Amino acid sequence: MLINSIYEASDFILSLYDKPIDLAIILGSGLGELADSIENPLIIPYEKIPHFPISTIEGHQGILYIGSLEGKTILAMKGRVHYYEGYSMEEITFPVRVFKSLGISQIILTNACGGIRDDLDAGSIVFLEDHCSLFCPSPLRGPNLNEFGPRFKDMSEVYSKRLLNIAYQASKNIDVPVSSGIYGYYPGPMFETPADIRAYKVLGCDLAGMSTVPEAIIARHSDMEILGISLVTNKAAGLSDSPLSHQDVQNAAGKASVSLQKLVREIIKDM
């Protein structure tokens, strides 16, 4: 049963680290370097954790870090797994369930994505106000885990307004420009077509990407407080003359990640 697998994974982590953890952070494509700045980390490869899914994508190393950052105890996923890798929605959101069972109540979800809105160019940092999940198979499908949340969960405020206010103040403190927007989920692994992007724009999406939304749904179901942060690495399909590639996404994320890491550290101070 899923619930047994969750507890087996969390019990394994607790056998290695049994102190309280303040927050979790999932690091997207090209953003894993933040984990390397965690002080005195306990490092656990995903394959060591019972039932934990293993990342197969370049730029997603598959290592769990637990340690100190900006005075807080952080659990960081250096690399995530995606639906397009062949995993089920249950499998890709499994880590979030484990984090909740560890007693973690706050989570930062980061991603690299394509910019749809005209002002969102490569290097833009965007706080998520909401998401569009029409193309996302529900990770809550199937028997409900009553231990984590109700059968029908309200999704009016997936991304915490309180954490958004903290994040905006942090950006002002260190003079890192940010904006906010709505993230449109796309299952991948192929990039969107120009027609897809035109449809997303009509639906009110400012960004397009292949992650984050399933994790956010599960975190919200479990009453975790969520902050979503997107790093725009490219214009979405049809909005530039260049073809899209994963290598370009990684390169752009690497160039812009210094500002994002600085920002995330400042946010963590006040969470």
Disulfide bonds with the S-S distance in Angstrom:
none
